[in-house]
Amino acid sequence: MTQLLASLLLPALAIAVNPVPIIAAVTLLTTEHGKRNAAVFLGSLLAVMLAVGVLTIFLIGKSSSAQHSTGKGMAALQVFFGVSFVVMFVLQWRARDPGGEPGWMKLMDKAGFIAGVVLGLALTNYALLTAGTTTIRKAGVSATNEAIALVFFVVVATSTVIAPLVIYLVAPAWAEDKLGHLKDWLTLHSRVILMIVFALMGALFTTEGIVNLLH
């Protein structure tokens, strides 16, 4: 079991260090109903990851034919997401920097609750999540240990989104000051950050998808 948890650390931490969900959480915390909006975003992330995990480990994972067809489907989806991220990188690279607060930040400020739900669905890293659930499914441990491993994986993967919300709840005054500075920094460098993220995610998704399709 210890070996399984150790093998899950790499994909979980790869999800955790993705700056886009962190930016989303921080930005949502600075909206009018920050605690609620960030909590909805976190809840959406947790719900999606746990649902996908349960589906792939305990349901689809029990059927070899389902595993094969689902694996190919996920690989094709990875390629689609990869190409989409590459396109978004190119668009972001060619676009002019308008200055001021980016449009996507303004949209989150207005959308609030709905933005939390949509972002939770959109920003789940399905490729790395699949890698984690596949590792759990192939470990050959009991169903109880599989469930523990899944919860461990999801908690580690979302830890960087959980942290800002916890800090905000424990020390709201300090958090509001620091989050304000952080949002200003993210606003100033958002275009470069998004370009880096889109490029990395595009390369990761496309490469993994093609590799999985060929196997």
WOBEL-V660261 format. One record per residue. RES is the residue in three letters. PHI is phi in whole degrees, -180 to 180 (NA if undefined). PSI is psi in whole degrees, 0 to 359 (* if undefined). OMEGA is omega in degrees with one decimal (999 if undefined). Layout:
BEGIN
RES,PHI,PSI,OMEGA  RES,PHI,PSI,OMEGA
END
This chain:
BEGIN
MET,NA,319,178.5  THR,-61,320,179.0  GLN,-65,322,178.5  LEU,-64,313,-179.8  LEU,-62,321,178.7  ALA,-64,322,-179.8  SER,-70,340,-179.9  LEU,-86,346,-175.7  LEU,-62,318,-176.2  LEU,-62,305,178.8  PRO,-65,326,179.9  ALA,-67,316,178.9  LEU,-69,328,176.5  ALA,-62,323,175.6  ILE,-70,317,-174.4  ALA,-64,325,-175.7  VAL,-86,357,175.9  ASN,-62,119,-173.7  PRO,-72,340,-174.2  VAL,-63,310,176.8  PRO,-62,326,178.4  ILE,-66,315,177.4  ILE,-60,317,179.7  ALA,-61,315,-179.4  ALA,-63,314,-179.5  VAL,-63,316,-179.1  THR,-64,318,178.6  LEU,-63,325,178.4  LEU,-65,337,-179.5  THR,-91,1,177.5  THR,-79,177,-174.4  GLU,-59,316,177.3  HIS,-111,63,-170.2  GLY,-59,312,-177.7  LYS,-61,316,179.9  ARG,-66,314,-176.6  ASN,-65,318,178.4  ALA,-68,323,178.2  ALA,-66,322,177.8  VAL,-65,318,177.9  PHE,-61,312,179.3  LEU,-63,316,178.8  GLY,-61,321,178.5  SER,-66,316,177.5  LEU,-59,312,-178.7  LEU,-63,316,-177.6  ALA,-64,316,-179.2  VAL,-65,314,-177.2  MET,-66,318,178.9  LEU,-68,320,-179.9  ALA,-65,314,178.5  VAL,-64,319,179.5  GLY,-62,312,179.1  VAL,-62,318,-178.7  LEU,-62,313,-174.7  THR,-78,328,-177.0  ILE,-85,313,-169.7  PHE,-99,341,-178.2  LEU,-111,291,-178.6  ILE,-64,324,-176.9  GLY,-63,343,-178.7  LYS,-83,348,-178.8  SER,-115,120,-178.0  SER,-65,320,179.0  SER,-67,322,178.4  ALA,-67,321,178.0  GLN,-60,316,-177.2  HIS,-65,310,-177.7  SER,-66,321,178.9  THR,-68,322,179.1  GLY,-62,317,178.1  LYS,-67,322,179.0  GLY,-65,318,178.4  MET,-66,324,178.3  ALA,-64,316,177.7  ALA,-63,322,178.6  LEU,-66,322,177.4  GLN,-62,316,178.8  VAL,-63,317,179.0  PHE,-60,312,178.7  PHE,-63,320,-179.7  GLY,-61,312,178.8  VAL,-63,321,179.1  SER,-61,317,178.7  PHE,-65,322,177.7  VAL,-63,317,178.0  VAL,-61,316,179.8  MET,-64,325,176.2  PHE,-63,314,-179.2  VAL,-62,316,179.5  LEU,-63,318,179.8  GLN,-67,323,-179.7  TRP,-67,321,-177.3  ARG,-82,340,-176.9  ALA,-74,150,176.0  ARG,-82,146,177.1  ASP,-78,113,-176.3  PRO,-74,345,-176.1  GLY,79,161,-179.2  GLY,75,195,-177.6  GLU,-72,129,-179.9  PRO,-61,156,-178.6  GLY,-60,323,-177.8  TRP,-68,330,175.5  MET,-70,319,177.6  LYS,-63,321,179.4  LEU,-63,318,178.7  MET,-66,322,177.4  ASP,-59,321,-178.0  LYS,-82,318,-172.8  ALA,-74,321,176.1  GLY,58,250,-175.8  PHE,-56,312,-179.0  ILE,-63,320,178.7  ALA,-61,322,178.8  GLY,-61,316,179.9  VAL,-67,311,-177.6  VAL,-63,317,-180.0  LEU,-66,324,177.0  GLY,-61,320,178.2  LEU,-73,319,-173.4  ALA,-78,327,-172.5  LEU,-97,5,172.3  THR,-68,129,-179.6  ASN,-84,89,-173.7  TYR,-66,329,-179.1  ALA,-66,308,-179.8  LEU,-71,329,174.8  LEU,-63,317,177.1  THR,-63,321,178.0  ALA,-61,319,179.4  GLY,-67,315,-178.9  THR,-68,327,176.6  THR,-65,319,177.2  THR,-61,317,179.3  ILE,-65,316,-176.7  ARG,-65,325,-176.6  LYS,-88,358,-175.1  ALA,-73,338,179.0  GLY,72,30,178.3  VAL,-99,175,-179.2  SER,-69,164,180.0  ALA,-61,323,178.6  THR,-63,314,178.8  ASN,-67,327,175.5  GLU,-62,317,179.5  ALA,-65,318,178.2  ILE,-62,317,-179.9  ALA,-64,321,179.3  LEU,-64,315,179.1  VAL,-63,317,177.6  PHE,-58,313,-178.8  PHE,-61,313,-177.0  VAL,-67,319,-179.7  VAL,-64,315,178.7  VAL,-64,317,-177.4  ALA,-64,328,-177.5  THR,-102,7,-175.6  SER,-59,324,-178.6  THR,-76,345,173.4  VAL,-91,326,177.9  ILE,-67,319,-173.4  ALA,-56,309,-179.5  PRO,-60,322,-179.9  LEU,-68,318,178.7  VAL,-63,315,179.4  ILE,-62,320,179.6  TYR,-63,321,-179.4  LEU,-73,323,-176.5  VAL,-78,317,-177.4  ALA,-134,74,-173.8  PRO,-60,319,-178.2  ALA,-65,312,178.7  TRP,-62,318,-177.5  ALA,-65,319,-179.5  GLU,-61,319,179.2  ASP,-65,312,-177.9  LYS,-68,320,179.5  LEU,-65,326,176.8  GLY,-63,316,177.6  HIS,-66,319,-179.6  LEU,-65,319,179.0  LYS,-64,321,177.5  ASP,-60,317,179.4  TRP,-66,317,179.0  LEU,-64,322,178.2  THR,-63,317,-177.9  LEU,-66,322,-173.6  HIS,-111,15,-172.5  SER,-61,321,-177.4  ARG,-64,315,179.7  VAL,-66,318,179.3  ILE,-60,314,-179.3  LEU,-64,321,178.8  MET,-62,316,179.4  ILE,-64,314,-178.7  VAL,-63,314,-179.2  PHE,-62,319,-179.8  ALA,-65,313,-179.0  LEU,-65,314,-178.7  MET,-66,322,178.1  GLY,-63,315,178.9  ALA,-65,317,-177.6  LEU,-65,309,-177.1  PHE,-63,313,-176.5  THR,-64,314,-179.5  THR,-63,312,-179.5  GLU,-62,318,-178.6  GLY,-63,314,-179.8  ILE,-65,317,178.2  VAL,-60,315,-179.3  ASN,-68,327,178.1  LEU,-69,327,-177.7  LEU,-80,348,-178.8  HIS,-100,*,999
END
